[in-house]
Structure formats: C-alpha cells, structure tokens
Amino acid sequence: MDAAAVSEATLRVAVAGAGAFGKNHLRVYRELETAGLGVALAAAVEPNPVRAAEIAAQYAIPVFASADKLLSADLHLNAATVSVPTVHHQEVASVLLDGGLDVLVEKPIATSLAEADDLIRRAEKGQRILQIGHLERFNPAILTAQPRLRRPMFFESHRLSIFTPRSLDVDVVLDLMIHDLDIVLTFANSPVREVRAVGLPILSPKVDIASVRVEFESGCVANFTASRVSTEKVRKLRYFEPRQYVSIDYARQDLLVIRLDAAGVAGALAGLPLEIAAAIKTGKADPALLAKLAVAGKGGPAPGLSFIKPPVTPGEPLRLELLSFLEAVRTRREPRVTGRQGRNALALALEIQVAMAMHAQRAGLESFFNPGA
C-alpha cells in the first residue's frame, strides 16, 4: 500500500505480546478504534494459550502463537506493537519489519547494540517506520518542558518502584532507568564523556538498585537513581539551567519552574559573596546553587525568584505515544522516538552495566552477584 493510500485508510494493527505492557496496548488501540480515529485492532500474538484465549474472547480478534503465523494469515495489517519480553524484541520485530509492517518496539529496543543495529537496518531497507516505546517522551509534563529548554547543566533523576516479578529478564537499568536515560540524552543533546555507576541485586539475580553519574562533553552532569525494591513509587526529574530550576513529577504530570528574575537579581543576590553573585549574574555558577536559593523562610520564593507552573494538558502517555506512532505511519515522517535514539539509550544503559560490574569487582562485591560462589 503506498503512502497516499495509507493516509486515507483505516490502519489495521496487531499487538505482539499480551503481558502487562501488551494488554495496555490492546486496550488503547481498541479505545482509539471505538473513538473512530482511523485505526482497527485486528489481531494479536501470544504464545501462552490461556492468555491467548482471554485476549481472543475479550477483543473478538484472532490470536496467533507467533509473528510468522500472524503474517501468514494475510490480515492486511499496516503496523504492530512489539511488547514481548526484551530478550525477544529483535526476533519478533525483525519478522514483522521484513513482513512489511511498521513497528513500535517497547523499550529498550533490544538487549544488545548488534540486535538494535539489525532492527534499524531492516527498517531502513524496507522503508518501514521503527518507533521505540520510550513512554515518558509522551508524558504531558515532558512535552510541556521540552520546548522551554535553555541550557540544562545538571540533572537529578529518581525512579523508584515497589518490587514486582515483572520484567526480571533485565536489570533495573534496562527496566526503569532507561526511561530517564532517554529523556536526559534528549534534553542534554551532547555526547557522553564519562560514566560512573554502582548497582546491587537485592531480590532478583540482576541489579535491582543503581546509582549513576554521567558527565557529558558539554559539561552537563546527570545523577540517576533507580530502584525496583523501594517502599514507595517515585518518578521525578529535576534539572538546572542558568537562572532557572525545573522540577518534573512524571506521575502527577506536573511541572514547576523556579526562575531568577532579572528585575529582582539585586535582591536575590544581596548578602552573597561577591564572586558567587557575579557567577550567578553571568550564568556561570554551579547550577545546583539555584536550588539552595530557591526557597526562603516558610517555603515561599526568595527575593528575586519566581515560582511558575506552566499549564500542562493532562493525558495518558500511552495514548499519546500510539497516536504519534499512527501519525508517523500515515505521513511516513520520522517518529518522535527513532530507532537510533532507542539505540543511544541502550548504548548508555550498557555502558552503565559495564561501570557497575567494574565497581563490583573493585569493591569485592562479586559474591552479591554470584550467591552460590
């Protein structure tokens, strides 16, 4: 089907993998179909027979045991979501891409750079859309913050979850932290210079909690904390720019900007050492200094600082992600999260894994990773 025909037709989509993520893709595709938004949920792939029967009954669609069997059914599909376990991303997505479908692959793109490169090559060769499911790119708070970026120089990311047996085929870096790696890579827009990391397995054989420091060629620094053994759920990102501090709460879809106003600079800097005041005026101070100056007294803004809450239009990130994917399929434009961007996030995640392993070796922590040794 040529681009003009695709732009006019109802897009027929399938979902490969009906686990926790896949069920949400199925739900949202059907909601978009019911809303008359030019998409039809046509089929699913699920090797588990019990789960397959449930999906077939719930959505009244055929469910196949493999991607090959899906394609052999000749359902005139246009696109598919791949939400199988990460270790099977390349295997399933390559079949669908070679079968002529545009594909959205859940994050991370694959388990290795070789697999990621293979998927990118297949998509380019077949002129297929390949979008990676970095969901937080579509969080309304991120969508609001990104156009306002100036020059972020310091990031702090915290992503904590209560332990569940989901996604234990990968460690916490590929499971949770990779969301924030993708966001910071996009916002910093600079090559990575140095990575330092420590991580430990706690309740699973793989790393469950990790602390990472990344320095970029631009001089920007990012600190990441991720845990899937927390007693609470936290999804927050803060970044500092010259004369500005931005706080994002992913869960609340909330954005707060604390800004040093030009008209109030003198008041804000009163009493500070002259060298610090001069550095702030020129935008060369330690970005974290703004955080220390941000709140005074009872929690209100200090003199010369203003609290701004830009309006954020709420929305389900997955719905926004799938609408963006379908728009790329229709228009043949580059998706918002490309295969190469997914590869970049994976490359940083793998570098972090190496740094964690080196730290464990230096600290004599190998027994934590090999309990039977």
Stockholm file with secondary structure:
# STOCKHOLM 1.0

chainA/1-373         MDAAAVSEATLRVAVAGAGAFGKNHLRVYRELETAGLGVALAAAVEPNPVRAAEIAAQYAIPVFASADKLLSADLHLNAATVSVPTVHHQEVASVLLDGGLDVLVEKPIATSLAEADDLIRRAEKGQRILQIGHLERFNPAILTAQPRLRRPMFFESHRLSIFTPRSLDVDVVLDLMIHDLDIVLTFANSPVREVRAVGLPILSPKVDIASVRVEFESGCVANFTASRVSTEKVRKLRYFEPRQYVSIDYARQDLLVIRLDAAGVAGALAGLPLEIAAAIKTGKADPALLAKLAVAGKGGPAPGLSFIKPPVTPGEPLRLELLSFLEAVRTRREPRVTGRQGRNALALALEIQVAMAMHAQRAGLESFFNPGA
#=GR chainA/1-373 SS CCHHHHHHSCEEEEEECCSHHHHHHHHHHHHHHHTTSSEEEEEEECCCHHHHHHHHHHHTCCEESSHHHHHHTCCCCCEEEECSCGGGHHHHHHHHHHTTCEEEEESSSCSSHHHHHHHHHHHHHTTCCEEEECGGGGCHHHHHHGGGCCCCCEEEEEEECCCCSTTTTSCHIIIIIHHHHHHHHHHHCSCEEEEEEEEECSSSSSCCEEEEEEEETTSCEEEEEEESSCSSCEEEEEEEETTEEEEEETTTTEEEEEEECGGGHHHHHTTSCHHHHHHHHTTCSCTHHHHHHHEETTTEECTTEEEECCCCCCCCHHHHHHHHHHHHHHHCCCCSSBHHHHHHHHHHHHHHHHHHHHHHHHTTCHHHHCTTC
#=GC SS_cons         CCHHHHHHSCEEEEEECCSHHHHHHHHHHHHHHHTTSSEEEEEEECCCHHHHHHHHHHHTCCEESSHHHHHHTCCCCCEEEECSCGGGHHHHHHHHHHTTCEEEEESSSCSSHHHHHHHHHHHHHTTCCEEEECGGGGCHHHHHHGGGCCCCCEEEEEEECCCCSTTTTSCHIIIIIHHHHHHHHHHHCSCEEEEEEEEECSSSSSCCEEEEEEEETTSCEEEEEEESSCSSCEEEEEEEETTEEEEEETTTTEEEEEEECGGGHHHHHTTSCHHHHHHHHTTCSCTHHHHHHHEETTTEECTTEEEECCCCCCCCHHHHHHHHHHHHHHHCCCCSSBHHHHHHHHHHHHHHHHHHHHHHHHTTCHHHHCTTC
//
